[in-house]
Amino acid sequence: MNIRTILVGAFVVVIAFIGASALLNLLWPATTPLQQGRPALVAVPPLQPLTGTSTVLAPAAIALGAIRELTGRATFRLYGL
C-alpha cells in the first residue's frame, strides 16, 4: 500500500464520522422535549425480605469404590445376605 491510499482511506473515515454526527444532530430530538413527557417519580416502599430456604447444588466427586462398598454393606443389612 502506498501512502496516498492510506490518506484517502483516513479522509473517508473522518468525513463519514463528521457526516454521521451532523445527521444525528439534525434528526435526533433535543433533550428538553424528552423531559416534558415523563411522569413524576414516586417513592416506592421497600420489598419484604424473603423467608424461604435456599438450596445450593455443588459438584462432588465420589470414588466408585466407596459407592460399591456402601451399597454392598447396605445390601447385606437389608436382605440378610
N, CA, C and O of each residue as an XYZ file, in Angstrom:
324
protein
N       0.848     -1.182      0.000
C       0.000      0.000      0.000
C       0.890      1.241      0.000
O       1.929      1.288      0.659
N       0.466      2.205     -0.732
C       1.234      3.445     -0.700
C       0.559      4.444      0.232
O      -0.569      4.233      0.676
N       1.244      5.501      0.513
C       0.776      6.490      1.484
C      -0.494      7.188      1.003
O      -1.325      7.593      1.816
N      -0.645      7.329     -0.294
C      -1.825      8.017     -0.837
C      -3.100      7.233     -0.525
O      -4.119      7.824     -0.170
N      -3.048      5.917     -0.655
C      -4.213      5.074     -0.359
C      -4.589      5.174      1.110
O      -5.770      5.231      1.454
N      -3.592      5.194      1.964
C      -3.851      5.288      3.408
C      -4.477      6.637      3.746
O      -5.420      6.704      4.534
N      -3.959      7.709      3.155
C      -4.517      9.034      3.431
C      -5.937      9.174      2.905
O      -6.778      9.773      3.574
N      -6.227      8.634      1.722
C      -7.591      8.679      1.181
C      -8.533      7.881      2.082
O      -9.654      8.323      2.334
N      -8.113      6.738      2.563
C      -8.947      5.934      3.471
C      -9.226      6.649      4.774
O     -10.355      6.638      5.263
N      -8.192      7.277      5.346
C      -8.381      8.023      6.590
C      -9.306      9.212      6.370
O     -10.129      9.526      7.230
N      -9.178      9.874      5.224
C     -10.044     11.010      4.902
C     -11.498     10.562      4.775
O     -12.400     11.254      5.246
N     -11.734      9.417      4.147
C     -13.096      8.887      4.001
C     -13.687      8.563      5.373
O     -14.861      8.835      5.623
N     -12.888      7.992      6.249
C     -13.372      7.652      7.592
C     -13.726      8.917      8.365
O     -14.763      8.959      9.027
N     -12.893      9.940      8.295
C     -13.153     11.191      9.015
C     -14.405     11.868      8.474
O     -15.236     12.331      9.256
N     -14.560     11.935      7.154
C     -15.741     12.549      6.552
C     -17.003     11.769      6.918
O     -18.045     12.370      7.181
N     -16.921     10.444      6.937
C     -18.086      9.628      7.320
C     -18.472      9.887      8.773
O     -19.660      9.978      9.084
N     -17.496     10.008      9.665
C     -17.782     10.280     11.073
C     -18.424     11.654     11.247
O     -19.401     11.799     11.981
N     -17.872     12.662     10.570
C     -18.435     14.017     10.672
C     -19.842     14.053     10.101
O     -20.731     14.684     10.672
N     -20.048     13.379      8.977
C     -21.384     13.349      8.372
C     -22.396     12.635      9.256
O     -23.530     13.092      9.398
N     -21.993     11.517      9.852
C     -22.909     10.795     10.735
C     -23.245     11.622     11.968
O     -24.395     11.636     12.408
N     -22.257     12.309     12.529
C     -22.514     13.156     13.699
C     -23.470     14.291     13.359
O     -24.388     14.586     14.124
N     -23.252     14.934     12.199
C     -24.134     16.033     11.791
C     -25.548     15.527     11.538
O     -26.516     16.186     11.919
N     -25.681     14.382     10.908
C     -27.001     13.815     10.636
C     -27.727     13.444     11.928
O     -28.934     13.656     12.041
N     -27.003     12.892     12.899
C     -27.628     12.568     14.180
C     -28.089     13.824     14.908
O     -29.149     13.820     15.534
N     -27.314     14.887     14.834
C     -27.715     16.134     15.482
C     -28.952     16.732     14.830
O     -29.762     17.367     15.505
N     -29.105     16.539     13.539
C     -30.281     17.077     12.845
C     -31.535     16.237     13.095
O     -32.623     16.783     13.283
N     -31.383     14.926     13.096
C     -32.553     14.052     13.185
C     -32.950     13.693     14.611
O     -34.128     13.453     14.874
N     -32.012     13.651     15.522
C     -32.308     13.246     16.895
C     -32.988     14.399     17.617
O     -32.566     15.545     17.460
N     -34.033     14.132     18.407
C     -34.702     15.226     19.118
C     -33.812     15.792     20.226
O     -32.936     15.110     20.757
N     -34.060     17.040     20.550
C     -33.302     17.685     21.626
C     -33.698     17.075     22.968
O     -34.703     16.369     23.059
N     -32.929     17.339     23.984
C     -33.188     16.710     25.285
C     -34.367     17.341     26.023
O     -34.990     16.660     26.837
N     -34.700     18.593     25.780
C     -35.783     19.225     26.538
C     -37.162     18.640     26.215
O     -37.936     18.464     27.156
N     -37.537     18.324     24.976
C     -38.853     17.715     24.770
C     -38.984     16.329     25.403
O     -40.086     15.914     25.764
N     -37.886     15.624     25.537
C     -37.955     14.305     26.169
C     -38.313     14.425     27.650
O     -39.024     13.573     28.183
N     -37.837     15.455     28.308
C     -38.094     15.626     29.732
C     -39.546     16.035     30.003
O     -40.053     15.771     31.093
N     -40.219     16.663     29.057
C     -41.574     17.157     29.283
C     -42.598     16.031     29.368
O     -43.567     16.160     30.116
N     -42.428     14.943     28.640
C     -43.428     13.888     28.609
C     -43.266     12.822     29.677
O     -44.064     11.887     29.737
N     -42.269     12.938     30.507
C     -42.035     11.895     31.510
C     -42.894     12.125     32.747
O     -43.086     13.268     33.162
N     -43.416     11.045     33.347
C     -44.180     11.195     34.586
C     -43.249     11.463     35.775
O     -42.051     11.186     35.724
N     -43.824     11.997     36.821
C     -43.048     12.273     38.035
C     -42.741     10.971     38.757
O     -43.580     10.071     38.803
N     -41.561     10.868     39.312
C     -41.168      9.672     40.049
C     -41.741      9.716     41.462
O     -41.736     10.760     42.115
N     -42.229      8.579     41.918
C     -42.834      8.475     43.241
C     -42.015      7.465     44.052
O     -41.561      6.455     43.514
N     -41.831      7.737     45.331
C     -41.096      6.813     46.194
C     -41.899      5.531     46.373
O     -43.118      5.569     46.543
N     -41.211      4.406     46.334
C     -41.839      3.092     46.444
C     -41.395      2.473     47.771
O     -40.227      2.593     48.138
N     -42.311      1.807     48.504
C     -41.899      1.173     49.762
C     -40.939      0.013     49.489
O     -40.991     -0.591     48.417
N     -40.074     -0.298     50.436
C     -39.119     -1.398     50.222
C     -39.830     -2.745     50.153
O     -40.921     -2.911     50.699
N     -39.212     -3.687     49.490
C     -39.771     -5.033     49.363
C     -39.635     -5.798     50.675
O     -38.744     -5.526     51.479
N     -40.533     -6.755     50.875
C     -40.482     -7.602     52.058
C     -39.286     -8.558     51.935
O     -38.974     -9.005     50.831
N     -38.616     -8.875     53.044
C     -37.492     -9.821     52.960
C     -37.995    -11.237     52.672
O     -39.110    -11.599     53.048
N     -37.168    -12.019     52.009
C     -37.518    -13.402     51.706
C     -37.382    -14.259     52.961
O     -36.444    -14.096     53.741
N     -38.337    -15.180     53.143
C     -38.293    -16.036     54.326
C     -38.070    -17.498     53.964
O     -37.971    -18.339     54.857
N     -37.989    -17.815     52.698
C     -37.819    -19.209     52.280
C     -36.403    -19.700     52.494
O     -35.509    -18.932     52.848
N     -36.209    -21.000     52.273
C     -34.887    -21.592     52.396
C     -34.280    -21.727     51.005
O     -34.989    -21.786     50.001
N     -32.973    -21.774     50.972
C     -32.251    -21.893     49.716
C     -31.602    -23.258     49.621
O     -31.241    -23.864     50.630
N     -31.458    -23.730     48.401
C     -30.775    -24.991     48.142
C     -29.597    -24.700     47.233
O     -29.742    -24.047     46.200
N     -28.432    -25.189     47.625
C     -27.232    -24.982     46.831
C     -26.818    -26.322     46.244
O     -26.650    -27.300     46.973
N     -26.655    -26.366     44.928
C     -26.162    -27.568     44.266
C     -24.695    -27.361     43.943
O     -24.324    -26.391     43.282
N     -23.863    -28.281     44.415
C     -22.433    -28.171     44.165
C     -21.924    -29.490     43.602
O     -22.370    -30.551     44.039
N     -21.017    -29.454     42.659
C     -20.477    -30.699     42.109
C     -19.649    -31.433     43.164
O     -18.969    -30.811     43.980
N     -19.716    -32.748     43.135
C     -18.965    -33.558     44.090
C     -18.363    -34.748     43.355
O     -18.967    -35.273     42.420
N     -17.197    -35.166     43.768
C     -16.527    -36.339     43.194
C     -16.488    -37.429     44.256
O     -15.885    -37.250     45.314
N     -17.133    -38.563     43.972
C     -17.175    -39.697     44.906
C     -16.577    -40.894     44.187
O     -16.979    -41.212     43.068
N     -15.645    -41.542     44.804
C     -14.973    -42.701     44.197
C     -15.958    -43.852     44.032
O     -16.809    -44.086     44.890
N     -15.828    -44.574     42.907
C     -16.717    -45.716     42.653
C     -16.510    -46.831     43.677
O     -17.451    -47.549     44.015
N     -15.302    -46.973     44.161
C     -15.040    -47.996     45.177
C     -15.819    -47.723     46.461
O     -16.318    -48.657     47.087
N     -15.928    -46.475     46.857
C     -16.679    -46.127     48.058
C     -18.162    -46.400     47.853
O     -18.830    -46.886     48.766
N     -18.685    -46.098     46.678
C     -20.103    -46.385     46.389
C     -20.342    -47.891     46.409
O     -21.337    -48.358     46.964
N     -19.426    -48.654     45.802
C     -19.568    -50.109     45.768
C     -19.552    -50.690     47.176
O     -20.347    -51.577     47.487
N     -18.663    -50.203     48.025
C     -18.561    -50.726     49.391
C     -19.810    -50.411     50.203
O     -20.312    -51.277     50.919
N     -20.319    -49.192     50.104
C     -21.507    -48.816     50.872
C     -22.749    -49.546     50.387
O     -23.566    -49.972     51.203
N     -22.908    -49.699     49.079
C     -24.087    -50.430     48.582
C     -23.989    -51.901     48.945
O     -25.005    -52.548     49.199
N     -22.765    -52.437     48.972
C     -22.598    -53.842     49.384
C     -22.986    -54.046     50.837
O     -23.668    -55.015     51.171
N     -22.555    -53.137     51.704
C     -22.930    -53.243     53.119
C     -24.433    -53.083     53.310
O     -25.035    -53.794     54.114
N     -25.047    -52.147     52.572
C     -26.482    -51.914     52.709
C     -27.270    -53.124     52.210
O     -28.321    -53.450     52.762
N     -26.767    -53.790     51.168
C     -27.466    -54.969     50.654
C     -27.471    -56.071     51.703
O     -28.507    -56.695     51.931
N     -26.343    -56.322     52.342
C     -26.298    -57.360     53.376
C     -27.213    -57.031     54.536
O     -27.848    -57.923     55.099
N     -27.289    -55.766     54.900
C     -28.115    -55.363     56.031
C     -29.611    -55.462     55.686
O     -30.407    -55.898     56.517
N     -29.995    -55.057     54.462
C     -31.393    -55.045     54.085
C     -31.937    -56.432     53.795
O     -33.050    -56.763     54.205
N     -31.169    -57.237     53.098
C     -31.695    -58.524     52.647
C     -31.144    -59.692     53.437
O     -31.525    -60.833     53.178
N     -30.275    -59.453     54.375
C     -29.749    -60.513     55.230
C     -28.899    -61.504     54.458
O     -28.881    -62.683     54.812
N     -28.200    -61.081     53.426
C     -27.383    -61.992     52.631
C     -26.051    -62.242     53.268
O     -25.237    -62.990     52.725
